[in-house]
Amino acid sequence: MEWHEVDRQTGREWEREDGHAVIRLRQTARGDWAVTYDRLEQAGDGSAYERVEVGSEDAALTRVEEFKERTASVEAEP
């Protein structure tokens, strides 16, 4: 499923095309980077929530891609 970046004042956000999942990226007050993955109960693959903090924006963007790929691999399963 496709992901689309959405403009937000509080950080970057990607929404899955079906609207049932969101990935958020923001810098914390300590200077670390927080990435959250939030999938609604209504999603065909069920609800999920995960949050990680990493030390750099590059590492955070890598986690964003990992969350997107994880969703793609779940969709590919029979």
BAFI-3210 file (N, C-alpha, C; in Angstrom, 3 decimals, decimal comma, padded with zeros to 6 digits):
// residues 78
n [1|2|3|4|5|6|7|8|9|10|11|12|13|14|15|16|17|18|19|20|21|22|23|24|25|26|27|28|29|30|31|32|33|34|35|36|37|38|39|40|41|42|43|44|45|46|47|48|49|50|51|52|53|54|55|56|57|58|59|60|61|62|63|64|65|66|67|68|69|70|71|72|73|74|75|76|77|78]
n.u [000,834|000,421|002,135|001,673|003,156|002,269|001,759|002,702|002,817|004,062|005,973|007,066|004,865|003,436|000,830|-000,973|-002,408|-005,001|-005,848|-005,767|-003,447|-000,660|002,492|004,643|007,091|009,218|011,206|012,420|012,221|014,650|016,339|016,598|015,189|011,896|009,919|006,793|004,492|001,270|-001,549|-004,904|-007,710|-009,608|-008,181|-007,349|-005,268|-005,296|-004,951|-002,152|000,641|003,617|006,550|009,615|012,774|015,512|018,934|019,544|018,408|018,689|018,777|016,207|014,653|015,344|014,053|011,414|011,177|011,508|009,166|007,285|008,036|007,557|004,781|004,240|005,223|003,469|001,105|001,756|001,684|-000,027]
n.v [-001,169|002,253|005,122|008,458|011,582|013,989|017,400|018,808|020,952|020,147|018,256|015,618|013,569|010,532|009,099|006,142|004,990|003,967|005,236|004,076|003,871|005,566|007,159|008,936|011,479|013,233|015,735|015,405|017,114|016,732|016,532|014,154|011,861|010,957|008,289|007,194|004,559|004,015|002,122|001,718|000,005|-000,662|-001,344|-003,798|-005,458|-005,369|-003,666|-001,663|-000,332|001,421|002,882|004,503|005,874|007,542|008,594|010,307|012,216|010,897|008,189|008,030|008,420|006,094|004,255|005,003|004,116|001,373|000,787|001,271|-000,717|-003,021|-003,011|-003,430|-006,035|-007,500|-007,206|-008,685|-011,296|-014,456]
n.w [000,000|-000,650|000,752|001,876|002,296|004,720|005,364|008,407|011,253|013,540|012,995|010,786|008,851|007,712|005,912|005,426|002,370|002,694|004,921|007,424|008,901|010,383|010,327|012,373|012,714|014,780|016,447|019,709|022,926|024,149|022,039|020,699|018,246|017,645|016,521|015,600|015,037|014,152|013,945|013,112|014,681|012,773|010,551|008,103|008,812|011,531|014,765|015,873|017,653|017,938|019,271|018,914|019,920|018,558|017,940|015,795|012,926|010,483|011,297|012,305|009,980|008,674|010,335|009,800|007,143|007,615|009,051|007,028|005,164|006,681|006,813|004,118|003,822|005,413|003,974|001,740|002,582|002,362]
ca.u [000,000|001,187|002,187|001,743|003,583|001,299|002,393|002,303|003,700|004,723|006,940|006,686|003,882|003,066|-000,440|-001,194|-003,459|-006,338|-006,153|-005,822|-002,166|000,103|003,843|004,993|008,500|009,414|012,357|012,002|012,797|016,054|017,122|016,501|014,132|010,879|009,137|005,677|003,686|-000,041|-002,500|-006,239|-008,392|-010,357|-007,277|-007,470|-004,193|-005,440|-004,361|-000,761|001,274|005,030|007,276|011,049|013,577|016,867|019,776|019,741|017,306|018,907|018,336|014,743|014,116|015,519|012,954|010,191|011,170|011,296|007,734|006,591|008,345|006,878|003,389|004,220|005,435|002,234|000,147|002,181|001,436|-001,315]
ca.v [000,000|003,493|006,078|009,834|012,503|015,028|018,546|019,070|021,911|019,500|017,272|014,981|012,511|009,767|008,403|005,059|005,402|003,596|006,076|003,288|003,847|006,811|007,173|010,318|011,732|014,559|015,867|015,540|018,242|016,389|016,543|012,873|011,791|009,965|007,775|006,378|003,868|003,839|001,513|001,646|-001,296|-000,899|-001,825|-005,216|-006,178|-005,184|-002,477|-001,757|000,928|001,264|004,155|004,361|007,087|007,339|009,764|011,202|012,272|009,827|006,931|008,099|008,194|004,666|003,578|005,278|003,186|000,027|000,655|001,161|-002,036|-004,026|-003,013|-004,055|-007,479|-008,066|-007,247|-009,701|-012,636|-015,002]
ca.w [000,000|-000,758|001,854|001,400|003,342|005,033|006,022|009,785|011,921|014,677|012,522|009,524|009,029|006,525|006,083|004,483|001,441|003,171|006,073|008,652|009,598|010,325|010,893|012,727|013,026|015,366|017,329|021,103|023,661|024,451|020,809|020,015|017,243|017,970|015,397|016,049|014,046|014,764|013,008|013,704|014,779|011,549|009,506|007,813|009,491|012,972|015,376|016,325|018,040|018,312|019,348|019,156|019,906|018,047|018,155|014,647|011,962|009,502|011,905|012,397|008,634|008,420|011,039|009,035|006,004|008,145|009,339|005,741|004,593|007,499|006,345|002,788|003,946|005,959|002,869|000,781|003,120|001,914]
c.u [000,887|001,098|002,330|002,152|002,567|002,035|001,823|003,296|004,528|005,771|006,485|005,751|003,585|001,786|-000,563|-002,415|-004,864|-006,756|-006,150|-004,499|-001,423|001,474|004,186|006,466|008,605|010,654|011,854|012,672|014,270|016,943|017,163|015,369|013,187|010,112|008,030|004,944|002,363|-001,013|-003,819|-006,777|-009,101|-009,487|-007,438|-006,425|-004,200|-004,728|-002,920|-000,280|002,709|005,680|008,730|011,684|014,973|017,618|019,944|018,535|017,461|018,445|016,817|014,104|014,275|014,397|011,621|010,089|010,938|009,825|006,942|006,802|007,636|005,413|003,291|004,384|004,200|001,200|000,476|001,910|000,077|-002,349]
c.v [001,244|004,324|007,470|010,729|013,630|016,156|018,748|020,060|021,260|018,478|016,715|013,825|011,860|009,030|007,329|005,401|005,026|004,409|005,354|003,218|005,156|006,567|008,641|010,388|013,135|014,557|016,114|016,751|018,001|016,412|015,209|012,941|010,660|009,595|006,914|005,787|003,541|003,329|001,289|000,216|-001,659|-001,438|-003,330|-006,054|-005,935|-003,954|-002,745|-000,371|000,615|002,629|003,853|005,743|006,722|008,660|010,721|011,172|011,177|008,473|006,895|007,843|006,730|003,882|003,801|004,289|001,749|-000,209|000,500|-000,223|-003,146|-004,135|-003,701|-005,566|-008,166|-008,196|-008,371|-011,124|-013,148|-015,040]
c.w [000,000|000,532|001,255|002,558|003,464|005,743|007,422|010,388|013,013|014,275|011,187|009,806|007,685|006,836|005,012|003,639|001,892|004,393|007,404|009,410|009,358|010,937|011,151|013,116|013,607|016,240|018,740|021,738|023,997|023,222|020,086|018,993|017,597|016,706|015,980|014,851|014,726|013,707|013,736|013,767|013,480|010,413|009,331|008,518|010,998|013,501|015,808|016,716|018,441|018,301|019,650|019,178|019,453|018,127|016,996|013,718|010,909|010,037|012,013|011,038|008,222|009,100|010,337|007,880|006,457|008,474|008,047|005,132|005,361|007,072|005,006|002,900|004,529|004,857|001,892|001,263|002,661|003,002]
res [m|e|w|h|e|v|d|r|q|t|g|r|e|w|e|r|e|d|g|h|a|v|i|r|l|r|q|t|a|r|g|d|w|a|v|t|y|d|r|l|e|q|a|g|d|g|s|a|y|e|r|v|e|v|g|s|e|d|a|a|l|t|r|v|e|e|f|k|e|r|t|a|s|v|e|a|e|p]
***
